């Protein structure tokens, strides 16, 4: 028995589907719903928002929860390792300043995020305003928390932060 010849409609449908699939596969890469980049982006946005809320409430522990137990935090002025050291540093920062992160731009690649922001703060004791443009580079570990955070900024403009390490 001879096979029926496919209709022109079937051939066009097949060609159309192939063309669409080719266009989708060769276009710009999109982030899948569960992609690492989307998870990192969500974590970073939540953490930055939590920093601002925690600062309002003077609750450094609410921000500290985003860091793994062996995380590192590094700035031009200091380097801290482990949750205990980070906790003490953040407690001093939250006690000394009322601050917020004003996010300007973020870049996500794999399990890394670079955030361009302004740290906008007021010294709680003196009332002096401090505004520092920064870049924060965050690495997310297998725990789903930050394994490292490195902040880049002009240390000459950050004299107020130097006192936190004393």
C-alpha positions as CSV (number, residue, x, y, z in Angstrom):
1,X,0.0,0.0,0.0
2,X,1.4,3.4,-1.0
3,X,1.9,6.1,1.6
4,X,-0.2,9.2,1.1
5,X,1.7,12.3,0.0
6,X,1.7,15.0,2.8
7,X,-0.4,18.0,2.1
8,X,1.1,21.4,1.4
9,X,-0.5,22.5,4.7
10,X,1.4,19.9,6.6
11,X,4.7,20.8,4.9
12,X,4.1,24.5,5.6
13,X,3.4,23.8,9.2
14,X,6.5,21.8,9.6
15,X,8.6,24.5,7.8
16,X,7.0,27.2,10.0
17,X,7.7,25.3,13.2
18,X,11.3,24.7,12.1
19,X,11.8,28.4,11.3
20,X,10.4,29.5,14.7
21,X,12.5,26.9,16.6
22,X,15.6,28.1,14.7
23,X,14.9,31.7,15.5
24,X,14.3,31.0,19.2
25,X,17.4,28.9,19.5
26,X,19.7,31.3,17.7
27,X,18.3,34.5,19.4
28,X,19.6,36.1,22.6
29,X,19.8,33.7,25.5
30,X,16.8,34.0,27.8
31,X,16.7,33.2,31.5
32,X,14.7,30.1,32.3
33,X,12.3,30.4,35.2
34,X,14.5,28.4,37.6
35,X,17.9,29.6,36.2
36,X,20.8,30.4,38.5
37,X,20.8,34.0,37.2
38,X,17.1,34.5,38.2
39,X,17.7,33.0,41.6
40,X,20.7,35.2,42.2
41,X,18.9,38.2,41.0
42,X,16.0,37.5,43.3
43,X,18.3,36.9,46.3
44,X,20.2,40.2,45.6
45,X,17.0,42.2,45.2
46,X,15.6,40.8,48.4
47,X,18.9,41.4,50.3
48,X,19.2,45.0,49.2
49,X,15.6,45.7,50.2
50,X,16.1,43.9,53.5
51,X,19.2,46.0,54.2
52,X,17.0,49.2,53.9
53,X,14.2,47.7,56.0
54,X,16.7,46.3,58.6
55,X,18.4,49.7,58.8
56,X,15.1,51.4,59.5
57,X,14.5,48.9,62.3
58,X,18.2,49.0,63.5
59,X,18.2,45.2,63.1
60,X,21.5,44.0,61.6
61,X,20.5,40.3,62.1
62,X,17.8,40.7,59.5
63,X,20.5,41.5,56.9
64,X,23.1,39.1,58.2
65,X,20.8,36.1,57.5
66,X,21.7,36.6,53.8
67,X,25.3,35.5,54.5
68,X,26.5,31.9,54.9
69,X,28.2,30.9,58.1
70,X,31.7,31.1,56.5
71,X,31.1,34.2,54.3
72,X,33.6,36.9,53.8
73,X,33.0,40.7,53.5
74,X,35.7,42.9,52.1
75,X,36.0,46.6,51.6
76,X,39.0,48.9,50.9
77,X,39.0,49.5,54.7
78,X,38.4,46.0,56.2
79,X,38.0,42.3,55.7
80,X,35.8,40.1,57.8
81,X,35.4,36.3,57.7
82,X,32.6,34.2,59.2
83,X,29.2,35.1,60.5
84,X,30.5,36.2,63.9
85,X,32.9,38.8,62.5
86,X,30.3,39.9,59.9
87,X,27.7,40.2,62.6
88,X,29.9,42.4,64.8
89,X,30.8,44.6,61.8
90,X,27.2,45.0,60.7
91,X,26.0,45.6,64.3
92,X,28.5,48.5,64.5
93,X,27.4,49.9,61.1
94,X,23.7,49.7,62.0
95,X,24.3,51.3,65.4
96,X,26.4,54.1,63.9
97,X,24.4,54.9,60.8
98,X,20.9,55.1,59.4
99,X,21.6,54.2,55.8
100,X,20.1,52.8,52.6
101,X,21.2,51.3,49.4
102,X,20.0,53.3,46.4
103,X,20.4,50.8,43.6
104,X,21.4,52.2,40.2
105,X,22.2,49.1,38.1
106,X,22.7,45.4,38.6
107,X,24.6,42.8,36.5
108,X,24.0,39.1,37.0
109,X,26.2,36.3,35.6
110,X,26.0,32.7,36.9
111,X,26.2,32.8,40.7
112,X,27.7,36.3,40.7
113,X,26.1,39.7,40.9
114,X,27.6,43.2,40.6
115,X,25.5,46.0,42.0
116,X,26.1,49.7,41.4
117,X,24.6,51.8,44.1
118,X,24.9,54.8,46.4
119,X,25.2,54.2,50.1
120,X,23.2,57.1,51.5
121,X,23.7,57.4,55.3
122,X,23.4,59.7,58.3
123,X,25.5,59.3,61.4
124,X,23.0,58.7,64.2
125,X,25.1,60.5,66.8
126,X,26.4,63.6,64.9
127,X,23.7,63.9,62.2
128,X,26.4,64.1,59.5
129,X,25.4,62.9,56.1
130,X,27.5,60.5,54.2
131,X,27.0,59.5,50.5
132,X,29.3,57.1,48.8
133,X,29.0,55.6,45.3
134,X,29.9,51.9,45.5
135,X,30.0,48.7,43.6
136,X,29.2,45.5,45.5
137,X,30.2,42.1,44.0
138,X,28.3,39.2,45.6
139,X,28.9,35.5,45.1
140,X,26.1,33.1,46.0
141,X,27.2,29.7,47.4
142,X,25.5,26.4,47.3
143,X,23.6,27.3,50.5
144,X,21.7,29.9,48.5
145,X,23.3,32.7,50.7
146,X,26.2,35.1,49.9
147,X,29.5,33.3,50.3
148,X,31.3,36.6,49.7
149,X,30.6,40.3,49.3
150,X,33.3,42.7,48.1
151,X,32.5,46.4,48.1
152,X,34.5,48.8,46.0
153,X,34.5,52.6,46.8
154,X,36.8,55.6,47.2
155,X,38.1,55.1,50.7
156,X,39.1,58.7,50.9
157,X,35.4,59.6,50.9
158,X,34.6,56.9,53.5
159,X,36.5,58.2,56.6
160,X,33.3,57.7,58.6
161,X,33.4,53.9,57.8
162,X,37.0,53.6,59.0
163,X,35.8,54.0,62.6
164,X,33.6,50.9,62.4
165,X,36.7,48.6,62.6
166,X,38.0,50.1,65.8
